[in-house]
Amino acid sequence: MTIDFAGKTILVTGGSGGIGRAICTAFAKANAAVAVHYHTNKKGAEDTLVSLAGEGHSIYQADLSDPAEVEKLVRSLGAIDVVVNNAAVVEQYNLDSLSFDDWRDVWKRTIGANLMGPAYLMYCAAKVMQKNGGGKFVNISSRGAFRGEPKAPAYGASKAGLNALGQSMAQALAKDNIFVYTIAPGFVDTDRVAGMVDESIRAQSPLNRVAKPEEVARTALWLASEGNDFLTGCIVDVNGASYLRS
């Protein structure tokens, strides 16, 4: 199956590395014009940008937890055909080691980046898509939304919220030819979690490994392609059977 995004503009948040870079790469190879977003890792985003095949790519900085910056980002882009909400923060900690102020700050940062950011962006981008006849959102969630995350409860809660956001928006926006999909990976082989992935983590999957960023990227590319309208509202597990739900 040939997937071609020629003439389409794709915004990928958190494009400085890992899953975000792999998603940018996949869409660029499919002839899209990729807008690479970053918050603080400018060098990583620039490295992503120069690595992309084709032409017409761009780079944008924004703190997605700030609604004014989200509005500015969307205005700067102009046309938007697909948004991939990939940017996220995850902080692991021992609950007993945190003061109440620490606890509050972790939740503020995590919910701001992982849930409020996508909510702001989906609202603003959907207004553009409505004027242009439609579009698609692909939200990157986590298997952590479905299971306990004792060392990262804010992260798990933010991703559960992202799942609900995606399903609600799928229902709200279908009338406008706008479709919403969610991907829920398990551990993915990225620099951010390299120090955490050991044999016990790999053994959680019967494949005895974690996902490759490219596997998540291929799923995002396929969901955003033509012919998947009736999958709107779905949550696709990409976790190698490390966590099963029904």
Backbone as a ProteinNet text record, in pm:
[ID]
protein_1_A
[PRIMARY]
MTIDFAGKTILVTGGSGGIGRAICTAFAKANAAVAVHYHTNKKGAEDTLVSLAGEGHSIYQADLSDPAEVEKLVRSLGAIDVVVNNAAVVEQYNLDSLSFDDWRDVWKRTIGANLMGPAYLMYCAAKVMQKNGGGKFVNISSRGAFRGEPKAPAYGASKAGLNALGQSMAQALAKDNIFVYTIAPGFVDTDRVAGMVDESIRAQSPLNRVAKPEEVARTALWLASEGNDFLTGCIVDVNGASYLRS
[TERTIARY]
83.9	0	87.8	61.4	135.4	61.9	131.9	75.4	145.4	67.2	124.3	57.8	137.7	88.5	134	159.9	201.2	97.2	144.6	55.4	-6.9	29.6	-26.7	76	26.9	111.8	83	188	176	252.4	184.8	250.5	277.1	404	442.2	499.1	432	483.3	587.1	683.3	790.2	874.1	917.5	988.9	1140	1192.1	1337.4	1410	1338.4	1405.4	1305.2	1356.1	1272.6	1156.9	1039.7	919.7	886.1	900.2	867	950.7	1081.2	1167.6	1130.5	1100.8	1062.4	933.1	838.9	714	739.3	821.4	857.4	920.5	1010.2	1079.2	981.8	887.4	790.6	703.2	655.5	569.8	649	773.5	856.3	880	904.1	923.6	796.4	682.2	553.8	516.1	615.7	602.2	526.2	507.2	441.6	538.4	482.6	559.1	544.7	654.2	650.5	688.9	604.8	635.3	683.1	809.4	872.1	860.2	788.1	772.7	870.4	916	995.7	962.2	994.1	976.6	1111.1	1204.1	1334	1452.4	1435.1	1547	1557	1606.1	1618	1715.9	1829.9	1931.5	1874	1799.8	1739	1641	1560.9	1463.6	1533.8	1642.5	1718.4	1779.6	1827	1881.4	1773.2	1654.6	1543.1	1514.5	1508.5	1473.5	1569	1699.7	1797	1801.1	1749	1752	1635.8	1536.7	1414.1	1429.8	1373.7	1371.6	1273.9	1296.4	1203.3	1223	1123.1	1131.5	1006.7	1013.8	897.4	880.7	981.8	971.8	1006.5	962.3	981.7	995.3	1031.6	1054.9	988.4	928.1	855.5	879.8	895.7	910.5	783.1	739.5	624.9	617.5	576.4	539.3	391.1	357.8	219.5	128.2	185.2	101.3	54.6	105.7	68.4	-29.3	-155.1	-253.5	-219.5	-155.8	-119.3	-15.2	78.6	181	122	22.6	-44	-117.2	-188	-257.7	-158.6	-45.9	55.8	112.1	136.5	188.3	93.2	-33.6	-132	-144.2	-141.3	-145.5	-23.9	91.5	215	211.6	146.7	143.6	53.5	-57.2	-153.9	-231.5	-213.2	-283.8	-228	-318.8	-279.3	-370.8	-311.7	-391.5	-393.3	-280.8	-269.4	-189.3	-235.2	-158.6	-129.1	-2.6	36.9	77.3	-5.9	21	113	242	341.9	414.9	428	506.6	451.6	542.4	500	618	586.1	687.7	649.4	749.1	726.5	831.8	786.7	875.1	847.1	952.4	938.7	994.8	930.1	970.5	909.2	966.2	910.5	818.1	693.3	594.8	640.2	701.9	742.3	854.2	920	1032.1	988.4	861.5	814.3	746	772	691.2	560.9	464.8	339.8	364.2	455.7	487.8	547.4	636.7	693.5	582.3	495.5	383.3	296.8	263.3	182.2	251.7	382.3	455.5	466.7	487.4	493.3	360.8	251.2	120.6	95.2	134.3	113.5	191	317.4	399.2	345.3	310.4	269.8	135.2	36.9	-94.9	-88	-7	6.6	59	164.9	227	148.9	101.7	48.9	-99.9	-172.9	-317.6	-367.3	-330.1	-376.9	-318.7	-191.3	-130.6	-206.6	-229.2	-309.2	-450.7	-510.4	-645.6	-645.6	-548.7	-539	-514.4	-423.2	-385	-498.7	-569.8	-681.3	-790.1	-817.7	-917.9	-874.7	-754.3	-708.4	-691.9	-632	-611.6	-743.4	-837.5	-967	-1039.1	-1021.3	-1083.4	-1029	-898.1	-837.2	-889.3	-893.4	-939.4	-1084.9	-1167.2	-1308.3	-1322.1	-1239.9	-1244.2	-1192.2	-1102.5	-1037	-1100.4	-1210.1	-1282.1	-1247.1	-1163.1	-1134.6	-989.3	-958.6	-822.3	-820	-702.1	-686.2	-594.7	-624.6	-538.2	-494.8	-367.8	-315.9	-250.8	-306.6	-255.1	-170.6	-53.9	34	12.9	-50.5	-81	20.8	-24.2	67.2	-13.3	48.6	-16.5	-31.8	46.3	34.4	-102.4	-181.2	-316.9	-408.6	-370.8	-459.7	-417.1	-304.2	-252.9	-194.1	-169.2	-109.6	31.6	64.8	199.4	244.8	284.2	312.2	426.6	519.2	629.1	604.4	492.1	457.2	305.5	238.5	92.1	39.7	110.5	65.1	70.7	175	188.6	74.3	48.7	-60	-193.5	-219.2	-345.9	-356.5	-245.2	-248.5	-278.5	-224.6	-248.8	-388.9	-442.9	-583.2	-673.5	-638.7	-714.2	-702.7	-582.9	-563.8	-649	-660.2	-747.4	-891.4	-939.6	-1077.1	-1096.2	-996.1	-1001.9	-1016.7	-934.6	-940.4	-1074.6	-1131.8	-1260.2	-1372.6	-1366.4	-1467.7	-1459.9	-1337.8	-1320.6	-1355.2	-1334.6	-1374.6	-1524.5	-1600.5	-1745.5	-1784.2	-1715.8	-1751.7	-1716.9	-1610.4	-1557.6	-1591.2	-1653.4	-1684.1	-1770	-1859.1	-1945.9	-1867.2	-1744.4	-1660	-1555.8	-1570.2	-1473.5	-1335.2	-1336.4	-1212.6	-1213.9	-1105.2	-1100.4	-985	-1006.3	-912.3	-877	-747	-696.8	-595.6	-585.8	-491.2	-406.9	-277.4	-184.3	-133.5	-134.6	-89.6	29.2	150.9	268.5	300.2	376.7	444.1	580.9	680.6	815.9	862.3	931.4	986	1135.4	1212.5	1358.2	1404.4	1401.9	1446.6	1550.3	1621.2	1723.1	1663.2	1540.2	1479.1	1461.1	1436.1	1412.4	1523.2	1632.9	1740	1789.3	1798.6	1847.8	1749.5	1624.4	1520.6	1495.3	1530.8	1497.5	1602.2	1562.3	1650.2	1580.6	1638	1583.2	1441.7	1413.8	1279.7	1176	1213.5	1121.6	1100.2	1208.9	1195	1111.1	1123.3	1051.5	902	857.5	714	640.6	711.5	653.2	697.5	609.3	651.2	750.4	767.5	869.5	1005.5	1008.1	1130.8	1207.8	1135.2	1196.5	1095.5	1139.5	1046.7	1025.4	932.8	901.9	1014.9	1024.2	1112.5	1032.2	1095	1022	954.6	1020.4	965.4	834	814.8	689.7	573.3	598.1	496	470.7	578.4	565.7	485.4	508.5	432.6	284	253.1	112.9	49.5	122.5	71.2	48.6	143.8	133.3	11.2	-8.9	-121.1	-254.3	-264.5	-389.7	-425.7	-325.1	-349.4	-376.3	-357.2	-373	-520.6	-545.7	-682.5	-745.8	-877.4	-951.6	-972.6	-930.1	-942.2	-1044.2	-1135.7	-1230.5	-1309.8	-1346.4	-1434.2	-1359.1	-1229.1	-1151.8	-1149	-1213.8	-1209.1	-1255.9	-1183.4	-1212.4	-1137.8	-1060.7	-994.4	-873.1	-834.2	-708.2	-634.5	-520.4	-444.5	-325.8	-321.1	-209.7	-90.2	25.1	150.9	246.7	220.7	298.7	351.4	344.2	401.9	338.9	210.3	136.7	192.6	259.3	310.7	200.2	93	-24.6	-147	-234	-350.4	-477.1	-569.4	-697.1	-807.4	-928.9	-1041.3	-1164.5
-118.9	0	124.4	213.7	338.9	447.4	513.3	623.8	751.3	847	968.8	1091.1	1173.9	1295.6	1420.4	1407.3	1522	1631.9	1755.6	1869	1885.2	1797.8	1802.7	1855.4	1930.7	1981.3	1903.9	1849.6	1765.7	1831.1	1860.2	1911.9	1796.5	1779.8	1676.7	1746.7	1735.2	1797.9	1706.7	1769.3	1690.5	1617.7	1691.3	1629	1625	1652.1	1662.8	1529.6	1421.1	1290.6	1180.5	1059.4	946.6	921.2	899	870.8	988.1	1110.4	1227.4	1237	1213.1	1218	1108.6	989.5	879.5	911.8	977.1	1015	1121.3	1219	1320.5	1254.7	1161.5	1092.2	1015.8	945.9	866.1	953.5	1064.1	1152	1221.6	1258.3	1320.9	1223.9	1097.2	996.8	976.4	1008.7	998.6	1130.9	1218.5	1341.7	1454.2	1443.4	1552	1667	1786.1	1897.4	1890.2	1865.1	1837.7	1962.9	1999.5	2107.3	2041.7	2059.7	1997.1	2092.2	2051.3	2133.8	2088.6	2186.2	2155.2	2257.2	2221.1	2313.8	2372	2285.3	2334.2	2277.6	2162.9	2096.1	2143.6	2266.1	2323.5	2244.5	2204.8	2131.1	1999.9	1928.6	1804.2	1826.4	1932.1	1962.1	2000.1	2076.3	2112.6	1989.2	1896.4	1771.4	1691.6	1689.6	1622.8	1688.8	1820.9	1895.5	1865.1	1870.5	1851	1705.8	1615	1473.2	1433.1	1519.9	1481.3	1482.6	1381.1	1374.1	1477.5	1519.9	1610.4	1755.5	1836.8	1981	2033.3	2159.4	2225	2206.5	2150.6	2127	2253.9	2260.3	2380.4	2341.7	2439.3	2415	2525.8	2487.6	2583.2	2552.9	2657.5	2644.2	2690.4	2616.5	2659.6	2578.2	2644.6	2577.2	2546	2420.3	2384.3	2396.4	2407.6	2428.1	2572.4	2659.3	2800.8	2823.1	2851.5	2864.4	2973.7	3080.9	3189	3140.8	3058.9	3007.8	2907.2	2831.4	2738.9	2815.7	2919.8	3002.1	3061.1	3108.5	3165.8	3060.3	2940.1	2830.9	2799.7	2786.5	2751.6	2863.2	2988.3	3100.2	3098.8	3064.7	3062.9	2955.6	2845.2	2733	2759.5	2825.1	2842.1	2713.3	2649	2524	2411.5	2329.1	2210.3	2096.9	1988.1	1872.1	1761.9	1742.8	1638.8	1695	1668.7	1700.2	1569.6	1548.7	1435.5	1491.2	1466.7	1512.3	1411.9	1434.1	1342.2	1397.2	1528.5	1588.9	1548.5	1512.9	1471.6	1477.9	1488.4	1475.7	1359.4	1290.8	1185.2	1200.9	1209	1220.9	1104.4	1029	917.1	956.2	909.6	948.4	851.3	850.9	777	871.6	835	922.3	970.5	882.9	918.2	1021.2	1042.8	1137.7	1279.4	1298.4	1428.6	1506.8	1635.8	1726	1753.5	1813.5	1846.4	1945.3	2040.6	2135.7	2064.3	1965.5	1886.3	1813.3	1750.9	1675.2	1765.2	1881.2	1976.7	2018.8	2045.2	2093.1	1985.6	1859.9	1750.2	1738.6	1744.6	1734.7	1852.3	1970.8	2088.4	2076	2036.6	2021.3	1911.3	1798.6	1682.4	1703.3	1746.2	1770.2	1883.4	1985.8	2097.1	2053.4	1971.5	1928.2	1816.4	1719.1	1595.3	1598.4	1687	1690.3	1828	1931.8	2065.2	2108.5	2076.3	2110.7	2051.5	1918.8	1861.5	1919	1948.6	2006.1	2143.4	2227.6	2359.1	2344.7	2254.9	2240.4	2181.6	2085.9	2027.3	2131.4	2215.1	2319.9	2415.2	2468.8	2569.4	2510.5	2392.1	2330.2	2286.3	2241.8	2200.2	2316.5	2437.4	2554.4	2576	2552.2	2562	2450.5	2328.7	2214.5	2230.5	2285.8	2307.2	2398.2	2502.3	2594.8	2530.2	2432.5	2371.5	2240	2202	2082.8	1953.8	1958.4	1836	1823.3	1714.2	1688.1	1569.8	1545.8	1431.3	1465.6	1403.4	1409.3	1267.3	1252.8	1126.7	1160.7	1109	1135.6	1018.1	1047.9	943	932.3	825.4	800.4	700.5	607.3	511.9	398.9	282	173.3	212.5	312	360.6	417.5	449.5	499.3	390	264.1	152.7	73.7	106.6	26.8	120.6	71.1	153.5	196.1	320.7	373.3	433.7	349.3	399.7	499.6	493.8	589.8	707.4	706	816.2	831.2	852.3	860.8	977	1088.6	1202.3	1169.2	1098.4	1057.9	964.6	861.5	768.8	839.5	929.9	1003	1095	1158.2	1247.9	1171.3	1051.7	973	914.6	879.5	837.3	952.4	1072.3	1189.8	1213.5	1190.2	1207.6	1108.7	986.2	888.3	938.1	986.2	1035.8	1158.8	1246.4	1364.6	1323.3	1229	1184.8	1126.2	1044.5	983.4	1086.5	1182.1	1288.1	1374.4	1410.4	1494.6	1420.3	1289.7	1211.1	1223.4	1221.6	1235.8	1379.6	1475.3	1615.2	1664.1	1608.8	1664.5	1583.6	1469.1	1385.4	1460.3	1545.3	1622.2	1714.5	1746.2	1837.7	1764.8	1632.9	1553.7	1558	1563.2	1561	1434	1358.3	1227.2	1219.6	1143.4	1140.7	997	970.8	837.4	848	742.7	740.4	614.3	630.2	516.8	506.1	385.9	362.9	266.5	319.5	231.3	186.3	76	42	108.5	43.7	97.9	101.5	209.4	226.8	254.8	201	210.7	350.9	441	578.6	614.3	722.7	767	799.3	848.4	891.9	778.7	657.3	545	440.7	473.3	374.5	318	403.4	357.9	272.7	270.5	194.7	58.3	41.6	-82.5	-188.3	-288.8	-400.5	-529.6	-641.2	-770.2	-790.9	-742.3	-760.4	-681.6	-564.3	-485	-552.9	-597.2	-665.1	-791.5	-860	-986.3	-966.9	-843.5	-819.4	-852.4	-846.7	-881.6	-1021.5	-1102.5	-1233.4	-1223.3	-1103.3	-1081.7	-1055.4	-1042.6	-1021.9	-898.2	-791.9	-663.8	-553.3	-429.9	-317.1	-269.5	-179.1	-130.4	-44.3	-40.8	53.6	180	297.2	419.9	412.4	343.9	334	256	164.1	87.9	177.7	266.1	363.2	460.3	502.3	596.8	537.9	412	349.5	344.3	318.7	315.4	453.1	556.8	693.6	729.8	694.2	723.2	655.7	529.7	454.6	510.5	540.7	594.3	727	808.6	939.6	932.2	816.5	803	791.8	792	786.3	649.9	651.7	526.5	476.9	554.8	508.8	590.1	656.3	742.5	667.3	541.8	469.4	415.6	439.2	407.2	523.2	634.2	749.6	712	762.9	729.2	608.3	541.6	418.2	447.2	346.7	346.8	219.9	236.6	124.4	94.7	-26.6	-67.6	-107.4	-50.4	-88.4	-123.8	-239.4	-274.4	-416.8	-483.7	-617.7	-718.3	-701.8	-789.1	-787	-677.4	-664.1	-626.3	-569.5	-537.3	-559.2	-648.3	-683.6	-637.6	-586	-539.8	-578.2	-586.2	-620.8	-545.7
0	0	0	-93.5	-102	-26.9	63.9	139.8	94.7	49	-7.6	54.9	120.6	182.8	106.7	-20.5	-101.1	-90.6	-67.4	-55.4	81.5	176.5	310.9	411	508.7	616.1	743.7	804.3	922.5	1036.4	1146.2	1265.6	1360.9	1399.1	1495.5	1618	1730.9	1851.5	1916.7	1982.4	2043.9	1940.9	1838.6	1727.5	1742.5	1861.4	1879.2	1881.5	1899.4	1904.6	1929.3	1946.8	1984.6	1891.7	1950.5	1872.1	1780.8	1831.4	1750.4	1624.9	1638.5	1520	1421.1	1471.6	1382.6	1308.1	1375.1	1310.1	1203.3	1235.3	1134.9	1012.3	1035.3	926.6	838.5	902.3	826.6	738.1	790.4	710.5	599.8	628.4	524.6	409.5	441.1	336.1	254.1	313.9	242.3	176.6	159.4	81.2	151.5	283.3	355.8	380.2	402.9	456.7	608.5	677.1	820.6	899	994.6	1089.1	1217.7	1248.4	1365.1	1483.6	1584.7	1704.3	1812.7	1891.3	2010.7	2118.4	2241	2352.8	2393.2	2440.3	2486.8	2407.8	2344.9	2276.6	2131.2	2114.6	1980.8	1895.4	1952.4	1874.6	1821.6	1906.1	1860.6	1748.1	1758.6	1653.5	1523.6	1535.1	1415.3	1350.8	1432.2	1378.1	1306.7	1365.1	1297.8	1163.7	1164.6	1043.7	928.8	956.6	848.4	800.5	880.9	842.5	753.6	739.9	670.1	518.9	456.2	309.9	255.6	133.9	68.1	106.4	74.3	94.1	164.7	204.8	262.7	411.3	479	622.4	699.7	824.8	905.4	1051.9	1133.6	1275.6	1355.7	1468.7	1551.7	1698.6	1777.5	1921.9	1990.2	2093.3	2172.2	2299.9	2406.3	2530.6	2518.7	2495.4	2467	2588	2706.7	2824.6	2836.3	2750.2	2747.7	2632.7	2660.5	2551.3	2451.1	2496.8	2404.1	2304.1	2350.5	2259.4	2160.8	2204.4	2112.3	2003.2	2041.8	1942.2	1841.9	1890.7	1803.3	1708.5	1760.2	1677.3	1562.5	1593.3	1490.3	1387.1	1432.2	1336.8	1244.9	1300.3	1221	1113.5	1143.5	1049.2	929.4	953.3	845	824.5	709.9	681.6	767.5	819.7	896.3	853.9	805.7	764.5	869.7	937.6	1041	1156.8	1278.2	1398.6	1471.4	1502.8	1586.2	1722.4	1822.8	1958.7	2027.4	2011.4	2065.5	2187.6	2197.8	2305.8	2442.1	2531.8	2665.9	2761	2888	2992.3	3081.8	3133.8	3233	3341.3	3464.3	3578.3	3672.7	3703.2	3796.3	3932.2	4036.8	4171.1	4270.7	4389.2	4502	4576.9	4587.9	4651.1	4788.9	4864.7	5001.1	5005.1	4891.1	4888.5	4855.1	4819.7	4774.4	4885.3	4888	4968.8	4894	4961.4	4893.8	4779.7	4799.6	4693.1	4572.6	4598	4487.7	4412.3	4487	4429.6	4341.3	4392.8	4317.5	4188	4197.8	4079.7	3972.8	4013.5	3916.6	3842.2	3915	3850	3756.8	3798.3	3713.8	3583.4	3593	3472	3381.7	3441.6	3362.5	3295.2	3369.9	3310.9	3209.4	3239	3145.5	3010.4	3011.3	2885.5	2817.5	2895.4	2838.1	2808.6	2874.5	2854.8	2812.4	2885.6	2848.3	2714.2	2690	2562	2444.5	2442.1	2334.1	2326.7	2442.1	2440.2	2373.4	2409.2	2345.8	2196	2160.4	2020	1937	1993.6	1919.1	1893	1990.3	1970	1858.4	1870.6	1774.2	1634.6	1625.1	1493.8	1432	1514.6	1461.4	1394	1445.8	1382.7	1242.2	1226.3	1093.5	1003.1	1055.7	977.4	934.7	1021.5	986.6	864.9	859.9	747.3	619.3	634.6	518.4	474.9	538.7	493	562.4	666.2	740.9	780.7	849.9	895.3	990.3	1045.7	1135	1251.8	1366	1482.7	1518.4	1551.2	1605.2	1739.1	1846.7	1980.1	2028.7	2082.4	2133.8	2284.4	2325	2465.1	2521.4	2602.4	2666	2727.8	2737.1	2810.9	2957.7	3002.8	3139.5	3171.1	3069.6	3091.6	3144.2	3125.4	3157.3	3280.6	3337.9	3449.2	3553.6	3670.8	3774.4	3738.6	3768.4	3749.2	3882.9	3978.4	4113.1	4120.5	4026.7	4025.4	3931.6	3861.4	3771	3762.8	3876.1	3871.8	3789.9	3789.9	3709.9	3561.2	3521.1	3381.1	3340.7	3421.6	3389.5	3380.1	3475	3474.1	3352.4	3316	3199.9	3072.1	3059.9	2939.3	2936.6	3053.7	3058.9	3015.8	3060.3	3017.9	2868.3	2812.2	2668.4	2590.4	2639.6	2574.2	2570.3	2684.4	2690.8	2603.1	2601.3	2515.2	2369.5	2326.4	2187.5	2150.3	2238.5	2207.7	2206.7	2299.4	2301.6	2176.7	2137.3	2019.5	1891.2	1890.2	1773.1	1749.8	1857.2	1843.7	1809.1	1869.1	1846.9	1707.2	1647.7	1523.5	1398.7	1414	1297.2	1195.4	1243.8	1154.1	1062.6	1101.6	1024.7	940.2	926.3	850.2	915.8	1048.6	1127.1	1211.6	1204.4	1266.6	1366	1472.7	1584.9	1619.4	1627.9	1660.2	1773.9	1852.6	1963.9	1956.4	1979.7	1985.6	2128.6	2183.1	2320.9	2321.2	2310.2	2314	2455.6	2464.6	2588.5	2586.1	2646.1	2638.6	2493.8	2459.4	2324.7	2338.1	2247.4	2252.7	2213.9	2312.2	2291.2	2396.2	2370.9	2465.8	2602	2603.1	2728.8	2828.3	2778.4	2869.7	2863.7	2796	2777.9	2910.9	3011.6	3140.3	3217.4	3173.2	3243.3	3182	3056	2985.6	3015.8	3092.4	3123.2	3082	3118.3	3076.3	3129.3	3249.4	3305.1	3226.3	3177.8	3095	2960.8	2898.9	2769.5	2782.8	2894.6	2913.7	2934.2	2953.7	2965.5	2836.3	2723.9	2594.8	2554.1	2496.6	2445.5	2331	2275.1	2172.4	2234.4	2366.8	2444.3	2398	2374.6	2339.1	2361.7	2348	2349.9	2206.7	2189	2054.2	1999.2	1868.9	1800.6	1768.8	1774.2	1740.1	1603.3	1510.9	1375	1372.4	1467.9	1471.7	1514.2	1607.9	1646	1530.5	1465.3	1354	1238.7	1205.6	1096.6	1129.3	1255.7	1296.9	1283.3	1325.2	1311.7	1165.6	1080.7	938	877.7	911.7	856.3	904.8	1034.2	1086.2	1020.5	992.1	931.6	782.3	721.7	577.4	538.9	410.6	360.5	387.7	408	420.1	561	661.7	799.8	880.5	812	880.6	987.5	958.9	1050.1	1172.4	1177.1	1297.2	1395.9	1362.2	1450.5	1591.1	1690	1828.9	1880.5	1793.7	1835.6	1924	2002.1	2075.5	2035.4	1969.3	1914.9	2006.3	2058.3	2144.1	2058.7	2089.3	2025	2137.8	2201.1	2318.3	2318.2	2201.9	2191.2	2285.1	2313.2	2405.2	2547	2582.4	2719.1	2816.2	2763.1	2844.3	2756.6	2798.5	2718.5	2787.8	2709.5	2764.4	2667.1	2716.5	2629.7	2676.3
[MASK]
++++++++++++++++++++++++++++++++++++++++++++++++++++++++++++++++++++++++++++++++++++++++++++++++++++++++++++++++++++++++++++++++++++++++++++++++++++++++++++++++++++++++++++++++++++++++++++++++++++++++++++++++++++++++++++++++++++++++++++++++++++++

